[in-house]
Amino acid sequence: MTLLEKITDLNDLILQGKALDAFEKYYHEEVVMQENENQPTIGKEAMVQWLYDYTHKDWGIRNYKQVSVQQWRNGQIIKEQFFYGN
């Protein structure tokens, strides 16, 4: 499988609601993940569960755009940094 095929499969799994399957398949055990310029989080166990379910009383529904920069090694993501604005 080429890198492009792996990235496509990763995105397809996420869009199918199988984000944890994608995470398990494509992220290295010691993955380093970072949001903007915040301190990085290291390791799969530290990143497994995130829940966001709210409506902001003043802002309502907001749409965000972000860029994800990934470093792959041996078929898995070893580092990922997200860049986004408010």
Order of alpha helices (4+ residues) and beta strands (2+ residues): alpha-alpha-beta-beta-alpha-beta-beta
